[in-house]
């Protein structure tokens, strides 16, 4: 949807009188495009990328169902919401339309108040989806920015976030909750943006003073995320702040113990460590999977939530599939 212009609607009907009725209802509020047949509708949808399509069903050559089917098959137009405007309002017709991907039905003869309300509602939903997509993109890109600064390839973020999603699902989270962890996990080390290069990229062991500065990345990450206004960002803040806490209380920054550590942070802690151990870097060799999993087993009840360690081993085949799919390039 254009931020600096009226939303664009594509109105499709083979009867000029019907097009005129909808024009009278919607003109002034929206930018309107018109098509009298399916081919013209498909061409306009591809070139103009309207925000919403009002589509008649009963048209010669190509029915509205045919047009909707083609729209949903193409990557460039499948996201455009389609509202059927039709006299066919039987249960079977509506079921077919929704099966093809339409979002609503408006019966003919149309009533202006209903047309305006339905169009406004679905355009609002489009805007919400756009904002959600944009926010996720920003979250993911910021996460990758932190990894690149820390001499990572960026694949670490992808792997560990997918590990976290798999663990969350196996631990009993809903698909929506696990997806939020998937999207929040890339922010785990965003605070490293605030760590000086001399410390972050130091090839040798950090001094005690340098280690104290490095530990600050958890609090810096929480400060960057700020006051969350959504569940996704609340999870991201919990992960950024607490993913270095340890089950036995020996972690940082606050020394939380056991279930006091947010569960998303406990999940990411396992995912992060497993990937760090099994990944090759210019400054270290990758551990064999057997050695890495042995350490995770040994740290059950110390570093890691023992229940989640059991979940980890149940999921290990799936985790290894992700590891292979997103494996690191070999260093020269």
Secondary structure, 3 states (H helix, E strand, C coil): CCCCCCCEEEEECCCHHHHHHHHHHHECCEEEEEECCHHHHHHHHHHHCCCEEEECCCCCCCCHHHHHHHHHHCCCCCCCEEEEEECCCCHHHHHHHHHHCCCEEEECCCCHHHHHHHHHHHHHHHHHHHHHHHHHHHHHHHHHHHHHHCCCCCHHHHHHHHHHHHHHHHCCCCHHHHHHHHHHHCCCCHHHHHCCHHHHCCCCCCCHHHHHHHHCHHHHHHHHHCCCCCHHHHHHHHHHHHCCCCCCCCCCCCCCCHHHCCHHHHHHHHHHHHHHHHCCECCECCCCHHHHHHHHHHCECCCECHHHHHHHHHHHHHHHHHHHHCCCCCCC
